Amino acid sequence: LGFLFSLLVLTWIVFRQVSGRLRLWIRTMFRQRSRLLWTMSLCCLLVCAVLIWVLFPVVQEIKVQLQAILVQRHTDYFRPILWTGSLRLIEAHPILGVGAGNFKAATLAWREQYLLAHPDLLYFFKNTPDGHAHNDVLHLSVIGGIPAGLSFLGLVYLIIQRMLLSAHTGRPSDYRTALLLCGCLAFFIAGIAQCYFQDDEVVVVFWTVIALASAWQSNHRNNSHSDPVR
């Protein structure tokens, strides 16, 4: 889902950049409406064919995963239970949280009480990793309190705001920054059902993208300020 959402946003950013030039090209190259209609129809068919060819395997994989979750015996049933326990921990420790690395220990007492009321869920408790909340916002709120969760949401807001502003200016440098930041959306969408910001091999890619976008924008500003006034 994160990949598909990022792909849609990326398409929107690219379309904003090329739409003006595309309209000028159409007016210049095609004066007759009949030729324009046929050309646009062929282009639409070609784009649809490419999208189907690219997205069909992704859609099939999503279908298989959803069927495994909704129909078969799957450990992802445990995630809503973990989210419920995370909310209870946030209620108990709203300001400072339980501390980094203490998520599993903090949920032990709650899980024991929950299993007494729902013994049929023992399979899911024993076969699903429970070292984190399987949700970035909930996990950060549990270990660092509500302020930590709000800080993470603030980071999400700032990145999305910067991406939209960069895409809106129309400058080539900001356009490249928007394309880089667009990839960060996949992390946030995927983080709804998984703690990607707890995995070093994942989060290092996220911060690398942020660093590249910041360095690109900073370098462009320095170059623009150093240009002599004519």
JORA-V349769 format. One record per helix or strand of 2 or more residues. SS is the DSSP state (a for helix, b for strand). FROM is the first residue (numbers start at 0). TO is the last residue. If there is no record, write none. Layout:
ss & from & to
SS & FROM & TO
SS & FROM & TO
This chain:
ss & from & to
a & 1 & 28
a & 32 & 69
a & 76 & 91
a & 102 & 116
a & 118 & 126
a & 135 & 168
a & 171 & 181
a & 183 & 189
a & 195 & 197
a & 199 & 225
